[in-house]
């Protein structure tokens, strides 16, 4: 059963990779890469269950945190590289 889940995750990862390469906008590509990272976390967890090594879940959690921080960083970079200004907080002098 876990082998079928791993195969299905690999197929969906291929579809996300195709979307990352073909996506019409940069934000579609970022979302596809984020989905690919999330599916990688799922694949690591399934592999841990297949090999009866629960410590792979710790690796999957660390990878999920790195994926999240990386996605936020790339999104901020793309947003401010286009010339958008960061929001001004109330109480700051302009």
Buried (B, 14 or more C-beta within 10 A) or exposed (E): EEEEBBEEBEEBBEBBBEBBEEBEEBEEBBBBBBBBBBBBBBBBBBBBBBEEEEEBBEBBEEBBEEBEEBBEEBBEEBBEEEEEEEEEEEEEEE
